[in-house]
Amino acid sequence: MRLISERDGQNRVRWQPYAGAAAVVTAAAAIGNAATDSRSTWYQRLSKPPWQPPPWAFGATWTPLYGSLAWSVGRAWSQADKREHSKLATALAVNLSLNAAWSWLFFAARSPRAGLAATAALNASNLHLIRRTSRNDPCAAIGLLPYAAWCWFATALNAKIVHLNPRH
């Protein structure tokens, strides 16, 4: 059984769209991670809800979510015609920019409110990316649902942190 089933005219698997998607997703993850410091005194002092996962759970969750994001976009790109490529690339670029920006706004700028604005925009971007992806490959769009669901959870968590820390 092959996870990657798209083939070119000579019955070869087209790996380039997957590699390209993985590269840009990895770059965005690294950019966001560079600003994330859950061990900082500032972050440790924030009041957090009891339902917040432990810090290790975020890395354990984001890693497969980024993998599914790269797979979904690579698959959709493989199915898209040339006219759709720029629209899909733009949707992904906006999404990944918002994803990485959250860490810089929340952690580096120490602004849970700005982080909340970014994650709310990320949720809208997720809906657009899912819609754009579904036009090219409905299966790829389904692959984005766990990523979108986690982002909604992150938004709820960020909103609760804002609520518990009104002066930040």
Residue pairs with C-beta under 8 A, 6 or more apart in sequence:
2 13
3 71
4 13
4 15
4 18
4 74
4 75
5 13
6 13
6 14
6 17
6 75
6 78
6 79
7 13
7 14
8 14
14 78
17 73
17 74
17 75
17 77
17 78
18 70
18 71
18 74
18 75
18 78
19 74
20 74
20 77
21 69
21 70
21 71
21 73
21 74
21 77
21 92
22 67
22 70
22 74
24 92
24 93
24 96
25 66
25 69
25 70
25 73
25 96
26 66
26 70
27 96
28 96
28 97
28 99
28 100
29 62
29 66
29 99
29 100
31 100
31 103
32 99
32 100
32 101
32 102
32 103
32 104
33 103
34 103
35 103
35 104
35 107
35 108
36 103
36 107
37 43
37 107
38 55
38 58
38 107
39 55
40 107
42 110
43 107
46 112
46 161
46 164
46 165
46 168
47 161
47 164
47 165
48 157
48 160
48 161
48 164
49 157
49 160
49 161
49 164
51 157
52 157
53 61
61 150
62 150
64 146
65 146
65 147
65 150
66 147
68 143
68 144
68 146
68 147
69 143
69 144
69 147
71 140
71 143
72 133
72 140
72 141
72 143
72 144
72 147
73 88
73 92
73 129
73 133
73 140
75 137
75 139
75 140
75 143
76 88
76 132
76 133
76 136
76 137
76 140
76 141
77 85
77 88
77 136
78 137
79 136
79 137
79 140
80 88
80 135
80 136
80 137
84 132
84 135
84 136
87 132
88 132
88 133
88 136
91 125
91 128
91 129
91 132
91 133
92 129
94 125
94 128
95 122
95 125
95 126
95 128
95 129
98 118
98 119
98 121
98 122
98 125
99 122
99 151
101 118
102 115
102 118
102 119
102 122
102 154
105 111
105 114
105 115
105 117
105 118
106 112
106 114
106 115
106 118
106 158
107 115
110 168
111 168
112 158
112 161
112 162
112 165
112 168
113 162
113 168
115 158
116 155
116 158
116 159
116 162
119 151
119 154
119 155
119 158
120 155
122 151
122 155
123 148
123 151
123 152
123 155
126 144
126 147
126 148
126 151
127 148
129 144
130 141
130 144
130 145
130 148
131 141
133 140
133 141
133 144
134 140
134 141
162 168
